[in-house]
Amino acid sequence: MYTSENNWYQWKYGNDALFGRQIENKELKTIYTKMDRPLLSFKEELIEAAKSTIDHYPGLRPCIFFSGGVDSEIILRSYLAIGSNPKVYVVRYENDLNIYDVSYAVTVCSILNIDYTIVDFNLKKFYENDAVKVSEDAQIDRPRMLPHLKFTDCADGLIIVGHSDVRWYRTDDDYSKKGTWLMQDFEHDLGCDKYNILHNRPAIYQWFKWSPGLVLGYTTLTWFKKLVNDEYRGRLGINSTKILGFREMYPDIIERKKQTGFEKIDDLVAEVQLVLKNKYNGLPYRQQIDRTITQLYNEIKGPINK
């Protein structure tokens, strides 16, 4: 099973085998394979990634879970750009908890003239009945992550979830000095791959890490260069400004705020987290690995050309 292009992005715990499962809180390590071709523009890398996923899973129709956010819209547009015919799913939580994102998803599908399937999913019932088992299988102790692994059960092709784009953050808020920006690999993101490997489900959850070109292509955007040069001050970080980067490729992307649908059920999420904390005697699956831009390029491509 491929969780990235030719499994270029892998992980292990301590000295365990690659794609291992956490045992006794061993240190997490992520491994990137060297890129063996020239880096293209980010838009070109997105299109190449869409082609590559189909090549790795021939005969399976892409099943894209479209949240209504800009990340999943970029993925959807990439498959449309190669003439693919993806099946598009829009997940709707009970009591219109995520009506904001559902509305945007439906609107974008209408604009792009594509059909979609609404998947009704009850978060409260999931947390009451299924969350703990999914947590065990995935080795994820973040309650908000767990439903994403369950509602994809309805798909019968290649499951594609843009769970998160490549994550960058500034190490402090002191803009009187040049900031340090780091890319993060999170253990809970890897947990999605663990779950699908365990259940032998063809799925790509970390789509924006599918290829080395996607990871590095992100850094070539004018928006990203301004971001890491501290031109967006204060709280105007990666999530609140990245639509500017995506509009470099698709100027017609609609402005929207980032919402999750969980805003009204924080008490329930906190309750489930307490259950998991008691079960695991803590929250053991929260490791992360940070890399600077220089470290990232050195590992994947070689020294940055000045």
C-alpha positions as CSV (number, residue, x, y, z in Angstrom):
1,M,0.0,0.0,0.0
2,Y,1.2,3.5,-0.9
3,T,0.7,6.3,1.6
4,S,3.0,8.6,-0.5
5,E,4.5,8.4,-4.0
6,N,6.7,5.3,-4.0
7,N,6.5,5.6,-0.2
8,W,9.0,8.4,-0.3
9,Y,7.8,9.7,3.1
10,Q,8.1,7.1,5.8
11,W,8.3,6.9,9.6
12,K,9.5,4.6,12.4
13,Y,9.8,4.5,16.2
14,G,13.3,4.1,17.6
15,N,15.0,1.3,15.7
16,D,11.7,-0.4,14.6
17,A,10.9,-1.1,11.0
18,L,9.6,1.6,8.8
19,F,5.8,2.2,9.1
20,G,6.0,0.8,12.6
21,R,3.4,1.3,15.3
22,Q,4.3,3.1,18.5
23,I,5.5,0.9,21.3
24,E,6.5,2.1,24.8
25,N,6.5,5.7,23.7
26,K,9.6,5.3,21.5
27,E,10.9,8.4,19.7
28,L,9.2,9.1,16.4
29,K,11.4,9.5,13.3
30,T,10.2,10.6,9.8
31,I,12.3,9.9,6.7
32,Y,12.2,11.7,3.4
33,T,13.7,10.2,0.3
34,K,15.8,12.4,-2.1
35,M,13.9,14.0,-5.0
36,D,15.4,12.7,-8.3
37,R,13.9,15.3,-10.8
38,P,13.7,19.1,-11.2
39,L,11.2,20.9,-9.1
40,L,8.2,22.3,-11.0
41,S,5.9,25.1,-10.0
42,F,3.4,24.3,-7.2
43,K,0.5,24.2,-9.7
44,E,2.4,21.8,-11.9
45,E,3.3,19.7,-8.9
46,L,-0.3,19.5,-7.8
47,I,-1.3,18.2,-11.3
48,E,1.6,15.7,-11.3
49,A,0.6,14.5,-7.9
50,A,-3.0,13.8,-9.1
51,K,-1.7,11.8,-12.0
52,S,0.7,9.9,-9.8
53,T,-1.9,8.8,-7.3
54,I,-4.0,7.3,-10.1
55,D,-0.8,5.6,-11.5
56,H,-0.2,4.1,-8.1
57,Y,-3.7,2.8,-7.7
58,P,-4.8,1.9,-11.2
59,G,-8.5,1.0,-11.7
60,L,-9.6,2.8,-8.5
61,R,-11.8,5.9,-8.9
62,P,-10.6,8.8,-6.8
63,C,-13.1,9.5,-4.0
64,I,-12.4,13.0,-2.7
65,F,-13.8,14.1,0.6
66,F,-14.5,17.8,0.1
67,S,-14.8,19.7,3.3
68,G,-15.5,23.0,1.7
69,G,-12.1,24.4,2.8
70,V,-9.5,25.7,0.4
71,D,-7.1,22.7,0.9
72,S,-9.6,20.2,-0.3
73,E,-10.7,22.5,-3.1
74,I,-7.1,22.6,-4.4
75,I,-7.1,18.8,-4.4
76,L,-10.4,18.7,-6.2
77,R,-9.2,21.2,-8.8
78,S,-6.0,19.1,-9.4
79,Y,-8.0,16.0,-10.4
80,L,-10.3,18.1,-12.6
81,A,-7.2,19.5,-14.3
82,I,-6.1,16.1,-15.4
83,G,-9.5,15.2,-16.8
84,S,-10.2,12.7,-14.0
85,N,-13.8,12.0,-12.9
86,P,-13.5,11.9,-9.1
87,K,-16.5,11.0,-7.0
88,V,-17.0,13.9,-4.5
89,Y,-18.3,13.5,-1.0
90,V,-19.5,16.3,1.3
91,V,-19.9,15.3,4.9
92,R,-22.8,16.9,6.8
93,Y,-22.9,16.6,10.6
94,E,-26.1,16.5,12.6
95,N,-27.9,19.7,13.6
96,D,-26.0,21.6,10.9
97,L,-22.9,21.7,13.0
98,N,-20.7,22.3,9.8
99,I,-23.3,24.0,7.7
100,Y,-20.8,26.8,7.0
101,D,-18.3,24.5,5.3
102,V,-21.1,22.4,3.7
103,S,-22.5,25.5,2.1
104,Y,-19.1,26.4,0.6
105,A,-18.6,22.9,-0.6
106,V,-21.9,22.8,-2.4
107,T,-21.3,26.3,-3.9
108,V,-17.9,25.4,-5.2
109,C,-19.2,22.2,-6.7
110,S,-21.9,24.2,-8.5
111,I,-19.3,26.7,-9.8
112,L,-17.1,23.8,-11.0
113,N,-20.1,22.0,-12.5
114,I,-19.5,18.7,-10.7
115,D,-21.8,16.3,-8.9
116,Y,-21.4,15.5,-5.3
117,T,-22.8,13.1,-2.7
118,I,-23.9,14.3,0.8
119,V,-22.8,11.9,3.6
120,D,-24.8,12.4,6.8
121,F,-22.6,11.7,9.8
122,N,-23.6,11.9,13.5
123,L,-20.7,13.1,15.5
124,K,-22.4,12.5,18.9
125,K,-23.2,8.8,18.1
126,F,-19.7,8.3,16.7
127,Y,-18.1,9.5,19.9
128,E,-20.4,7.4,22.0
129,N,-20.0,4.2,20.1
130,D,-16.9,4.1,17.8
131,A,-14.3,6.7,18.8
132,V,-12.3,4.6,21.3
133,K,-11.9,1.7,18.8
134,V,-10.9,4.0,16.0
135,S,-8.4,5.6,18.4
136,E,-6.8,2.2,19.2
137,D,-6.5,1.2,15.6
138,A,-5.1,4.6,14.5
139,Q,-3.0,5.3,17.6
140,I,-4.5,8.8,17.7
141,D,-5.6,10.4,20.9
142,R,-6.9,13.7,19.4
143,P,-10.7,13.3,19.3
144,R,-11.2,15.8,16.4
145,M,-9.1,13.6,14.2
146,L,-11.1,10.4,14.7
147,P,-14.3,11.1,12.7
148,H,-12.3,11.6,9.5
149,L,-11.3,8.0,9.6
150,K,-14.8,6.7,10.1
151,F,-17.0,8.7,7.7
152,T,-14.8,7.6,4.7
153,D,-16.2,4.0,5.2
154,C,-18.8,4.9,2.6
155,A,-16.3,5.2,-0.2
156,D,-15.4,2.3,-2.5
157,G,-12.5,3.7,-4.5
158,L,-9.3,5.5,-3.7
159,I,-10.1,7.6,-0.6
160,I,-8.5,11.0,-0.8
161,V,-8.6,13.4,2.2
162,G,-6.6,16.6,2.3
163,H,-6.4,16.3,6.0
164,S,-3.9,19.1,6.2
165,D,-1.6,21.0,3.9
166,V,2.1,21.1,4.8
167,R,2.3,22.6,8.2
168,W,4.6,25.6,9.0
169,Y,4.7,27.8,12.0
170,R,6.7,30.7,13.4
171,T,8.5,29.8,16.6
172,D,7.7,33.1,18.4
173,D,5.7,36.3,18.0
174,D,8.6,38.7,18.4
175,Y,8.6,40.5,15.0
176,S,11.4,42.8,16.1
177,K,13.8,40.1,14.9
178,K,13.9,37.7,12.0
179,G,11.6,34.8,12.7
180,T,12.4,31.1,12.5
181,W,9.8,29.1,10.5
182,L,9.5,25.3,11.0
183,M,7.7,22.6,9.1
184,Q,6.0,20.0,11.3
185,D,5.4,16.3,11.0
186,F,2.7,15.2,13.4
187,E,2.2,11.8,14.8
188,H,-1.5,12.1,14.6
189,D,-1.3,12.7,10.9
190,L,0.6,9.4,10.6
191,G,-2.1,7.8,12.6
192,C,-4.4,8.1,9.7
193,D,-2.0,6.1,7.5
194,K,-1.6,3.5,10.3
195,Y,-5.4,3.1,10.4
196,N,-5.7,2.6,6.7
197,I,-2.7,0.2,6.5
198,L,-4.2,-1.8,9.4
199,H,-7.6,-2.1,7.6
200,N,-6.0,-2.5,4.1
201,R,-7.9,0.5,2.8
202,P,-6.5,2.3,-0.3
203,A,-6.4,5.8,1.0
204,I,-4.3,9.0,0.8
205,Y,-4.9,11.2,3.8
206,Q,-1.8,13.3,3.8
207,W,-2.3,14.3,0.2
208,F,-0.1,17.4,0.4
209,K,2.8,15.1,1.3
210,W,2.1,12.7,-1.5
211,S,5.3,13.7,-3.4
212,P,8.5,15.6,-2.6
213,G,7.5,18.0,-5.3
214,L,4.3,19.0,-3.4
215,V,6.2,19.6,-0.2
216,L,8.9,21.8,-1.8
217,G,6.6,23.3,-4.4
218,Y,4.7,24.9,-1.6
219,T,7.8,26.9,-0.7
220,T,8.1,28.5,-4.1
221,L,4.8,30.5,-3.9
222,T,5.3,34.2,-3.6
223,W,2.9,34.2,-0.7
224,F,5.0,31.6,1.2
225,K,8.2,33.6,0.6
226,K,6.5,36.7,2.1
227,L,5.2,34.6,5.0
228,V,8.6,33.3,6.1
229,N,10.0,36.8,5.5
230,D,7.6,38.0,8.2
231,E,5.6,40.2,5.9
232,Y,2.4,39.0,7.5
233,R,2.5,40.3,11.1
234,G,1.0,39.0,14.3
235,R,-1.7,36.5,14.0
236,L,-1.8,36.6,10.2
237,G,-0.1,33.3,10.0
238,I,-0.3,30.4,7.5
239,N,-3.9,29.4,7.9
240,S,-5.3,33.0,7.7
241,T,-3.3,34.0,4.6
242,K,-2.7,30.8,2.5
243,I,-5.6,31.6,0.3
244,L,-3.4,34.3,-1.1
245,G,-0.9,31.5,-2.2
246,F,-3.7,29.3,-3.6
247,R,-5.0,32.3,-5.6
248,E,-1.6,32.5,-7.4
249,M,-2.8,29.4,-9.2
250,Y,-6.6,29.8,-9.0
251,P,-7.6,33.5,-8.7
252,D,-11.3,32.7,-8.5
253,I,-11.1,30.8,-5.2
254,I,-13.8,32.1,-2.9
255,E,-12.8,33.9,0.3
256,R,-13.9,31.9,3.5
257,K,-13.0,31.5,7.1
258,K,-11.5,28.2,8.5
259,Q,-14.1,26.3,10.5
260,T,-14.3,22.7,11.5
261,G,-17.9,22.0,12.6
262,F,-16.7,21.2,16.1
263,E,-17.0,24.7,17.5
264,K,-20.4,23.9,19.2
265,I,-19.4,20.5,20.7
266,D,-16.2,21.4,22.6
267,D,-17.6,19.9,25.8
268,L,-18.2,16.5,24.1
269,V,-14.7,16.6,22.5
270,A,-13.2,17.4,25.9
271,E,-15.1,14.5,27.5
272,V,-13.8,12.0,24.9
273,Q,-10.3,13.3,25.3
274,L,-10.5,12.6,29.1
275,V,-11.7,9.0,28.3
276,L,-8.7,8.5,26.0
277,K,-6.3,10.1,28.5
278,N,-7.5,7.7,31.2
279,K,-7.3,4.7,28.8
280,Y,-3.7,5.4,27.8
281,N,-2.6,6.8,31.1
282,G,-1.8,10.1,29.3
283,L,-1.9,11.3,25.8
284,P,1.0,9.3,24.2
285,Y,0.5,9.9,20.5
286,R,1.4,13.6,20.2
287,Q,5.0,13.6,19.0
288,Q,6.0,16.1,16.3
289,I,9.2,16.6,14.3
290,D,10.3,20.1,13.2
291,R,12.5,21.1,10.2
292,T,13.7,24.5,9.1
293,I,13.4,25.3,5.4
294,T,17.2,24.7,5.0
295,Q,16.9,21.3,6.7
296,L,14.0,20.4,4.5
297,Y,15.8,21.2,1.3
298,N,19.0,19.5,2.3
299,E,17.1,16.3,3.1
300,I,14.9,16.3,0.0
301,K,16.7,18.2,-2.7
302,G,20.1,19.5,-1.6
303,P,21.3,22.9,-0.6
304,I,19.1,25.9,-1.4
305,N,20.4,27.9,-4.3
306,K,21.0,31.5,-3.1
